[in-house]
Amino acid sequence: MIIGISGMIAAGKSSLSNKLIEHYPNSLLLKEFEEDDEVFNTFLKWLYEKKENLTIGFQSYIIENHSAKFADIFKKLMDKPNKDRHLFLDRFSIEHYIFAKLILKEKEPKYLEAYDALFTKLITKEEMPDLVIFLDINFETFKKRIFERGRASEVENWDINYEYFKNLHQNYYKIFKELADNFQLNFRTINTNELTEEQVFETVLKIIDEEEEQWRKRQLIQE
């Protein structure tokens, strides 16, 4: 199965994804970005520093980069044994629309319209997950985790981005659900505020086991 791990910034997606590929040895992980991705890190730094006129460029890079890497990693997945074979996506392509929409709607309508056209052309059905796990957190948990993980671009620019983070958090799940409904995605939501990483992991394993059985039945019907 292709399984998207989704949620707000600092929701615990990467930690969960790493646990899952250790648990399922025939699986692979497509990260949102690599830690040494100079282009991504530079764009992110500029975004948090409020540099102007970079949103379409940033989001276009993310989608193009993700699509190209998805095609490569999916081929590698098909060479692995079928048992417990999953491709985990640490945030998947359509989720980036949330960020672009909230930022670009503050500009003239033509910018969001242009991004919509680009988004529609670049996103393919093949990239859509069979199952999405959405990790939900409240704003207090989000802030706590941001400062705990200590990424300089986020912590040092927290004050000037407070309203952006607040708006993003308030609208993230709402827009995600709209996208999920539009793309007819199968998703499950987990409230992680009071759960440890291990408890989230165990919850997700149960969901995957349940959904995999149903997924295999659907595959047989299609065949």
C-alpha positions as CSV (number, residue, x, y, z in Angstrom):
1,M,0.0,0.0,0.0
2,I,0.9,3.6,-0.4
3,I,0.4,5.3,3.0
4,G,0.6,9.0,3.6
5,I,1.6,10.3,7.0
6,S,0.0,13.7,7.3
7,G,-0.5,16.6,9.7
8,M,0.6,20.0,10.8
9,I,4.2,21.0,11.2
10,A,5.8,19.2,14.2
11,A,2.9,16.7,14.4
12,G,5.3,13.8,14.6
13,K,5.2,12.6,11.0
14,S,8.9,11.9,10.6
15,S,9.3,10.1,13.9
16,L,6.3,7.9,13.0
17,S,7.5,7.3,9.5
18,N,10.9,6.1,10.7
19,K,9.3,3.7,13.1
20,L,7.1,2.3,10.4
21,I,9.8,1.5,7.9
22,E,11.8,-0.3,10.7
23,H,8.7,-2.3,11.5
24,Y,7.9,-3.2,7.9
25,P,11.3,-4.3,6.4
26,N,10.0,-4.6,2.9
27,S,8.8,-1.0,2.9
28,L,10.4,2.3,1.7
29,L,10.0,5.9,2.8
30,L,9.7,9.0,0.7
31,K,10.6,12.0,2.9
32,E,9.1,15.4,2.4
33,F,12.7,16.6,2.1
34,E,16.2,15.5,2.9
35,E,18.0,17.3,5.8
36,D,20.8,18.4,3.4
37,D,18.4,19.6,0.7
38,E,20.0,23.0,0.1
39,V,17.2,24.3,-2.1
40,F,14.4,23.4,0.3
41,N,16.2,24.7,3.4
42,T,17.0,28.0,1.6
43,F,13.4,28.5,0.5
44,L,12.2,27.6,4.0
45,K,14.5,30.1,5.6
46,W,13.5,32.8,3.2
47,L,9.8,32.0,3.8
48,Y,10.2,32.4,7.6
49,E,12.2,35.6,7.1
50,K,9.3,37.0,5.1
51,K,11.1,37.3,1.8
52,E,8.7,38.4,-0.9
53,N,7.5,36.7,-4.1
54,L,8.8,33.2,-3.5
55,T,5.8,31.1,-2.7
56,I,5.0,29.8,-6.2
57,G,8.7,29.0,-6.8
58,F,9.0,27.2,-3.4
59,Q,5.8,25.1,-3.8
60,S,6.6,24.3,-7.5
61,Y,10.0,23.0,-6.4
62,I,8.4,20.8,-3.7
63,I,5.8,19.3,-6.1
64,E,8.3,18.7,-8.9
65,N,10.9,17.2,-6.6
66,H,8.3,15.0,-4.9
67,S,6.8,13.7,-8.2
68,A,10.2,12.8,-9.6
69,K,11.3,11.0,-6.5
70,F,8.0,9.2,-6.2
71,A,8.4,7.7,-9.6
72,D,11.9,6.5,-8.7
73,I,11.1,5.1,-5.3
74,F,7.9,3.3,-6.5
75,K,10.0,1.3,-9.0
76,K,12.3,0.3,-6.2
77,L,9.3,-0.8,-4.1
78,M,8.0,-3.1,-6.8
79,D,11.3,-5.0,-6.6
80,K,10.8,-5.9,-3.0
81,P,8.9,-9.0,-1.7
82,N,5.1,-8.5,-1.6
83,K,4.6,-9.3,2.1
84,D,4.2,-6.1,4.3
85,R,5.4,-4.0,1.3
86,H,4.4,-0.4,1.8
87,L,5.5,3.0,0.6
88,F,5.3,5.6,3.3
89,L,5.0,9.2,2.4
90,D,6.2,11.7,5.0
91,R,3.6,14.3,3.9
92,F,2.4,13.7,0.4
93,S,2.0,16.0,-2.6
94,I,-1.5,17.4,-2.3
95,E,-0.9,18.4,1.3
96,H,1.4,21.2,0.1
97,Y,-1.6,22.9,-1.5
98,I,-2.6,23.9,2.1
99,F,0.5,26.1,2.5
100,A,0.3,27.6,-0.9
101,K,-3.4,28.4,-0.6
102,L,-3.1,30.2,2.7
103,I,-0.1,32.3,1.6
104,L,-1.2,33.1,-2.0
105,K,-4.8,34.1,-1.1
106,E,-3.3,37.2,0.5
107,K,-2.1,38.3,-3.0
108,E,-4.0,39.1,-6.2
109,P,-6.3,36.2,-7.3
110,K,-4.2,35.5,-10.4
111,Y,-1.4,34.1,-8.3
112,L,-3.5,31.4,-6.7
113,E,-5.2,30.7,-10.1
114,A,-1.7,30.2,-11.6
115,Y,-0.7,27.9,-8.9
116,D,-4.0,25.9,-9.2
117,A,-3.2,25.3,-12.9
118,L,0.3,24.2,-12.1
119,F,-0.9,22.0,-9.3
120,T,-3.5,20.3,-11.4
121,K,-1.0,19.5,-14.2
122,L,1.7,18.1,-11.9
123,I,-0.2,16.0,-9.5
124,T,-1.1,12.5,-10.8
125,K,-3.5,9.8,-9.5
126,E,-0.6,7.4,-9.2
127,E,0.8,9.5,-6.4
128,M,-2.3,9.4,-4.3
129,P,-2.1,7.2,-1.1
130,D,-4.3,4.2,-0.6
131,L,-4.5,5.2,3.1
132,V,-3.7,8.5,4.9
133,I,-2.9,8.8,8.6
134,F,-3.6,12.3,9.8
135,L,-1.8,13.2,13.1
136,D,-3.8,16.0,14.8
137,I,-2.3,18.3,17.4
138,N,-3.5,21.5,19.1
139,F,-1.7,24.8,18.9
140,E,-0.1,24.5,22.3
141,T,1.4,21.1,21.4
142,F,2.5,22.5,18.1
143,K,4.4,25.4,19.7
144,K,6.0,23.1,22.4
145,R,7.3,20.7,19.7
146,I,8.6,23.5,17.5
147,F,10.8,24.7,20.4
148,E,11.8,21.2,21.5
149,R,13.1,20.2,18.1
150,G,14.9,23.5,17.8
151,R,15.2,24.2,14.1
152,A,16.8,27.6,13.8
153,S,14.6,28.9,11.0
154,E,11.5,28.1,13.0
155,V,12.6,29.2,16.5
156,E,14.5,32.3,15.6
157,N,11.6,33.6,13.4
158,W,8.8,32.4,15.7
159,D,7.6,35.9,16.7
160,I,7.3,37.3,13.2
161,N,5.6,34.2,12.0
162,Y,3.2,33.8,15.0
163,E,0.1,34.9,13.0
164,Y,1.1,32.8,10.0
165,F,1.5,29.7,12.3
166,K,-1.8,30.4,14.0
167,N,-3.7,30.8,10.8
168,L,-2.0,27.7,9.3
169,H,-3.0,25.6,12.4
170,Q,-6.6,27.0,12.4
171,N,-7.1,26.1,8.7
172,Y,-4.9,23.1,8.2
173,Y,-7.3,20.3,8.9
174,K,-10.2,22.1,7.3
175,I,-8.4,22.4,4.0
176,F,-6.9,18.9,4.3
177,K,-10.4,17.5,4.6
178,E,-11.6,19.4,1.6
179,L,-8.7,18.0,-0.4
180,A,-9.2,14.5,0.9
181,D,-12.9,14.7,-0.1
182,N,-12.0,16.1,-3.5
183,F,-9.5,13.4,-4.2
184,Q,-11.6,10.7,-2.5
185,L,-8.9,9.8,-0.1
186,N,-9.2,7.1,2.5
187,F,-8.0,8.8,5.7
188,R,-8.0,8.2,9.5
189,T,-7.4,10.9,12.1
190,I,-5.5,10.4,15.4
191,N,-5.6,13.0,18.2
192,T,-1.9,12.8,19.3
193,N,-2.0,15.5,22.0
194,E,-2.0,13.1,25.0
195,L,-0.2,10.2,23.3
196,T,3.4,9.2,23.4
197,E,5.3,8.4,20.2
198,E,5.0,4.7,21.0
199,Q,1.2,4.9,21.6
200,V,0.8,6.7,18.3
201,F,2.9,4.0,16.6
202,E,0.8,1.2,18.1
203,T,-2.4,2.9,17.1
204,V,-1.2,3.3,13.5
205,L,-0.1,-0.3,13.3
206,K,-3.6,-1.4,14.1
207,I,-5.1,0.9,11.5
208,I,-2.7,-0.4,8.8
209,D,-3.5,-4.0,9.6
210,E,-7.2,-3.3,9.3
211,E,-6.9,-1.3,6.2
212,E,-4.5,-3.6,4.5
213,E,-7.0,-6.5,4.6
214,Q,-9.6,-4.3,3.0
215,W,-7.1,-3.0,0.4
216,R,-6.2,-6.5,-0.6
217,K,-9.8,-7.4,-1.1
218,R,-10.3,-4.4,-3.4
219,Q,-7.2,-5.4,-5.4
220,L,-8.6,-8.8,-6.0
221,I,-11.9,-7.4,-7.1
222,Q,-10.1,-5.1,-9.6
223,E,-8.1,-8.0,-11.0
